[in-house]
Amino acid sequence: TRQSPVTRVKGCTATVDIQVVLRENEGESNGNDIQDSMTVEVHGTCDAMLSRGILSLWSNACQGSTASDILSLSNPHCLTDDWGLRSALSRGRNDGLASMVQTTQGLIRELLSGEEQETEKITNAA
């Protein structure tokens, strides 16, 4: 299990802090790709009720997804379209969700980078 520090999401209307946790996938992984062998959890806090709901939707969407799944989201703005929320949310809230996604992706990359470096150390020591 790897967890990121609590990180402030830039670009949100509200103050949003998230933390990403990567856990080894208990199911079968796709080859040796570490991105496919780690599931993602997103935890967070927010000072605004609406943004807290958006964060909850994002957290639930991540639940059970692999790091690879989350990193493959190339256009975070499509989520509000997929969820049917774009017209119900202000531009700032739509951008805030995209920022949550991008922050999550950055934290996943950081955690995976640390995991890969640790694996290399173990491999080189053997």
N, C-alpha and C positions, 0 to 999 in steps of 0.2 A: 504494500500500500504506500502510495506517495501522495502528499498533499501540499498544495501551494500555500503561500502566505495569503492572508486576506488582502484583497486588492481592490482599490477604488476603480470603478468603471468610469472612464472619461467619456464625455459626450451624452450623458443622461441628463434629463431635466431635473431629476431627483438625485439625492445622494445614495448611490448603490455600491455596496461592497460585496464581492463574491470570493469564494474559495472553491478550488477544484480538487477533487480527490480522484485518483486513479487506482483501481483495484485490478488485480489479476483476474482475468476472465476464467471462470471455472469450467466453461464449455470448451469446445475445441477451437483452437486458434488457426488462422490461415497461414500455415508455414511458420517461419521464424520472425515474422513482422511484429515488432513490439506494439505497433499501433493497433493491430487486430487482437492482441492478447490482453488489452487493458480496457475495462469499462469505466465510464465517466460518471461522476456525481458532481452536481453543482449545488453549493449551499450559499446562502447570502442573506443580507439584511438590506432594508431600504427605509427611508424616512417618509415616503409617500405611498398611500394606499394603492393607487392605480399602478404605480411602478412595482410595488410589491407583488401585485397580481401578475404582471408581465414576467417578473423574475420567477414566480412560481410556475408559470406556464413553461418557461425556458428550462427550469430545473427538472420538471416532469418530462419534458421532451428529451432531455439528456439521459434520464434514468435508463440504464440497461444498454445504452448506445456505446459503441466502441470509440476509442480515441480517433480511429480512422474515419468513422462515420461523421464525427463532429468536425474534424479537420477538412473533410470533403465538401462542407457547405461553402461554396464559392461566392454566393450572393446572399448574405444574411437578411437583406431586405425582403427576400421572397417569403420568409417565414410568415410575416403578417398577411401576405396574400394567401398563402397556404392555409392559414388559420382563419381567414375571412375577417381579419381585424383592421386591415389598412385604412378603410374608410371610417372606422369607428374611433381610431386613435389620431391624435394630433401628429404633425410631422416630428415634433420633438420626441414623442413617445415611440414612434416607429424607428427613429434614429437611435433612441435609447436601447431598444431591443437589439438592433444591429451592433451597437457598441458592446452589449453584454455578450453576444456571440463572438465578436472579435477578441474581446478580453479573455473569454473562455478558451478560444483557440490559442492565443498567445501563452496562457498559463499551461495548457496541455503540451505545447511545444517545449516550454521550459522544463516541465516535469519529465517528458520523454528524453530530452537531451541529457538530463541528469541520470536517468535510468540507463541510457545507452553507454554513458561514460563509466558508470559503475560496472556494467556487464563487461566492458572492455578491460577494466582493471582486473576483474576476476579471471577473464580469459587469458590475459597476459601473465598473470601470476601463476597460472597452472602450467 
